[in-house]
Amino acid sequence: MIEIGGHSLNLNDPLVIGGLGLGALVLLLLLMVLRAAGRSARLAEPLFYQIRDIATRVDTLAQGQQQLSGGLTHVSEAQAHAQSAMLKLMEARLAEVSARMTENLQGSATRTARSLGELQQRLETIDKAQANIEKLSGNVLSLQDILSNKQTRGAFGEIQLHDIVGKALPSDSYAMQVTLSNGRRADCLIRLPNPPGPIVIDSKFPLEAYEALRRAGSQRELDEAARNFRTAVRAHIKAIAERYILEGETADGALMFLPSEAVYAELHANFPEVVREGFTARVWIVSPTTCMATLNTMRAVLKDARMREQAGAIRATLKQLHRDVELVVERVDKLNTHFNQARSDLEGLGTAAERAGKRAARLDNFDFEELAPAEPAAPGAVPAAELLGKG
């Protein structure tokens, strides 16, 4: 029997025995727990320090995170501001570039339109030129047809000669298709005074010989064509010298008109001996250009001859002109006399008007109390007393 705290416990009671055993077991477990707790405390002490360090570091990291968050916020704001400024700058640049592009596009459109207009004008010019070329081609073909026939070729030369002579000389100084005393008909006769007298111009066109000369492909063909060309020109020179140089009727020379500058140039360049033969026969070969120069010289000769013929009439006209000038001088002198008389009369009228004005002013300011001494009256003037008496 045991008493604990006023309670009696029977040791033989199974419940008591069980309770004591349980209490002993609990005590034993508590002791073991306390021992284990002491060991755990000793083992956990470094861990505690590490946890404290970790907590310190976590605090530091938290502070750093806060600072980083603030820095990120500042960076974000700065980035947003920079992005806004960049957007504004880009918008301004974009607007400027757009304006420049619009201006450039408008300028390009204007230049393009102008270029297209100029191109259209040039195309129209080209079309006109093409039409002229086609027309010219037709004319060339027609000219070839004309030149291929001797009769039409002769008519072509005569027409060209008539056109040149008509432009260079007065119409009364030449005649076309004139029949001479020997029955030969000259293409043109220039009526020059003596000397040298009327001179004949005849048109010749050795086209076949010239074309054969141009087409020659070998030396033999070239020699043959040159021989034929020389023969043809010599025949024309001989015919003109025999038919159109008539003593007492025409001048002692004549002109052979070549309607082609190319034939004329070929003749003078490669056949000078034929030209000299023409000089010897008093037949001068001319082209359209040299014929015009020769005709201008003839025009000066005609003008000088006509002035000599009209010398008497010119002298009479000059004498009449001199008499007319004398009459003009006499009438100018008379008119000058009339002007002088009129000027003298005008001066007298001015003097009289001035005197009358003074007298009218005196009458207007006349004072009956204070009489001014009377001025000597002008011849024919009415005294003031009489005027007052009449008033």
ABEGO torsion letter per residue (X at the ends): XBBBGGBBBBAABAAAAAAAAAAAAAAAAAAAAAAAAAAAAAAAAAAAAAAAAAAAAAAAAAAAAAAAAAAAAAAAAAAAAAAAAAAAAAAAAAAAAAAAAAAAAAAAAAAAAAAAAAAAAAAAAAAAAAAAAAAAAAAAAAAAAAAABAAAAAAAAAAAAAAAAAAABBAAABBBGBBBAAGBBBABBBBBBOOAEBBBBBBBBBAAAAAAAAABABAAAAAAAAAAAAAAAAAAAAAAAAAABBBGABBABBBBBBABAAAAAAAAAABAAAAAAAAAAGBBBBBAAAAAAAAAAAAAAAAAAAAAAAAAAAAAAAAAAAAAAAAAAAAAAAAAAAAAAAAAAAAAAAAAAAAAAAAAAAAAABBAABBBBBBBBBBGBBBAAAAAAAX
